[in-house]
Amino acid sequence: MTIYDSIGGAPAVAAAVDDFYARALADPQLAPFFSGVDLPHLKAHQRAFIAAAIGGSEIYAGRDMAAAHSGLAITDADFDAVVAHLAATLAGLGVPDETIAQIGRALAPLRTDVVSAPAGELAT
């Protein structure tokens, strides 16, 4: 059974994406990254990306991670905040700790594609 199936498939991914963005938009550190962004479009891409990453049948057809985050001046602290919000979202939805850890391990390699600002540099 895939992680996708074990957490409840498309409805669970949709709930996770909605909750995650509510958390990220309420975070003063992360909210500026979403200013002027077409949130429904972004959520649709995020649902497809997460589903594909954890074994769903959805096909992610968006830009690669480096291109999608290029020029955003994302720091390691920003990346860590996103991971923390995602973990809290999944825990809040009742996803087991080991499954959350598996998802974290699957997403950890993306850090090098997403982070583009040196430590201490603020996004503009």
C-alpha positions as CSV (number, residue, x, y, z in Angstrom):
1,M,0.0,0.0,0.0
2,T,1.3,3.4,-0.9
3,I,1.5,6.4,1.5
4,Y,-1.1,8.0,-0.7
5,D,-3.5,5.1,-0.1
6,S,-2.7,4.8,3.6
7,I,-3.6,8.4,4.4
8,G,-6.9,8.3,2.5
9,G,-6.1,9.3,-1.1
10,A,-7.3,12.4,-2.9
11,P,-9.7,13.7,-0.1
12,A,-6.9,13.5,2.5
13,V,-4.4,15.2,0.2
14,A,-6.9,18.0,-0.5
15,A,-7.6,18.5,3.2
16,A,-3.9,18.5,3.9
17,V,-3.2,21.1,1.2
18,D,-6.0,23.4,2.4
19,D,-4.9,23.1,6.1
20,F,-1.2,23.6,5.1
21,Y,-1.9,26.8,3.2
22,A,-4.1,28.2,6.1
23,R,-1.1,27.6,8.3
24,A,1.5,29.1,5.9
25,L,-0.6,32.2,5.2
26,A,-1.0,32.8,8.9
27,D,2.8,32.6,9.4
28,P,4.4,36.0,9.2
29,Q,7.6,34.4,8.0
30,L,6.0,32.7,5.0
31,A,2.9,34.8,4.2
32,P,4.9,37.3,2.0
33,F,5.9,34.5,-0.4
34,F,2.2,34.1,-1.3
35,S,1.4,37.8,-1.9
36,G,-0.2,38.2,-5.3
37,V,-0.2,34.4,-6.0
38,D,-3.2,32.7,-7.6
39,L,-3.8,30.5,-4.6
40,P,-6.4,28.1,-6.2
41,H,-4.0,27.4,-9.0
42,L,-1.1,26.9,-6.6
43,K,-3.2,24.5,-4.4
44,A,-4.1,22.5,-7.5
45,H,-0.4,22.1,-8.4
46,Q,0.4,21.3,-4.7
47,R,-2.3,18.6,-4.6
48,A,-0.9,17.0,-7.8
49,F,2.7,17.3,-6.6
50,I,2.0,15.8,-3.2
51,A,-0.1,13.0,-4.6
52,A,2.5,12.0,-7.1
53,A,5.3,12.2,-4.5
54,I,3.6,9.8,-2.2
55,G,2.4,7.2,-4.6
56,G,-0.9,8.5,-6.0
57,S,-1.9,8.1,-9.6
58,E,-1.9,11.9,-10.3
59,I,0.6,13.2,-12.7
60,Y,2.5,16.4,-11.6
61,A,2.9,18.5,-14.8
62,G,4.2,21.7,-13.1
63,R,7.6,23.2,-13.3
64,D,10.5,21.5,-11.5
65,M,11.2,22.7,-8.0
66,A,14.2,24.8,-8.8
67,A,12.4,26.7,-11.5
68,A,9.2,27.1,-9.5
69,H,11.1,28.6,-6.5
70,S,13.8,30.5,-8.5
71,G,14.1,34.1,-7.4
72,L,12.1,33.8,-4.2
73,A,15.2,34.1,-2.0
74,I,14.0,31.1,0.2
75,T,16.2,30.4,3.2
76,D,16.8,27.2,5.1
77,A,14.7,28.7,7.9
78,D,11.8,29.2,5.4
79,F,12.1,25.7,4.1
80,D,12.2,24.4,7.7
81,A,9.0,26.4,8.5
82,V,7.2,24.9,5.6
83,V,8.2,21.4,6.7
84,A,7.1,22.1,10.2
85,H,3.7,23.3,9.0
86,L,3.3,20.3,6.7
87,A,4.2,17.9,9.6
88,A,1.7,19.7,11.9
89,T,-0.9,19.5,9.2
90,L,-0.5,15.8,8.7
91,A,-0.4,15.2,12.5
92,G,-3.6,17.2,12.9
93,L,-5.2,15.0,10.3
94,G,-4.3,11.9,12.2
95,V,-1.4,10.7,9.9
96,P,0.8,8.4,11.9
97,D,4.2,9.7,13.0
98,E,6.1,7.1,10.9
99,T,4.2,8.1,7.8
100,I,5.0,11.8,8.4
101,A,8.6,10.8,8.8
102,Q,8.5,8.9,5.5
103,I,7.0,12.0,3.8
104,G,9.6,14.2,5.3
105,R,12.4,11.9,4.0
106,A,10.8,12.0,0.5
107,L,10.7,15.8,0.5
108,A,14.1,16.5,2.2
109,P,16.1,16.2,-1.0
110,L,14.1,19.1,-2.4
111,R,15.9,21.5,-0.1
112,T,18.7,22.0,-2.6
113,D,16.2,22.9,-5.3
114,V,14.1,25.3,-3.2
115,V,16.6,27.1,-1.0
116,S,18.4,29.9,-2.8
117,A,19.2,32.5,-0.2
118,P,22.1,32.4,2.2
119,A,21.3,32.1,5.9
120,G,20.3,35.4,7.4
121,E,19.1,36.9,4.1
122,L,15.5,38.0,4.1
123,A,13.0,37.6,1.2
124,T,12.0,40.8,-0.5
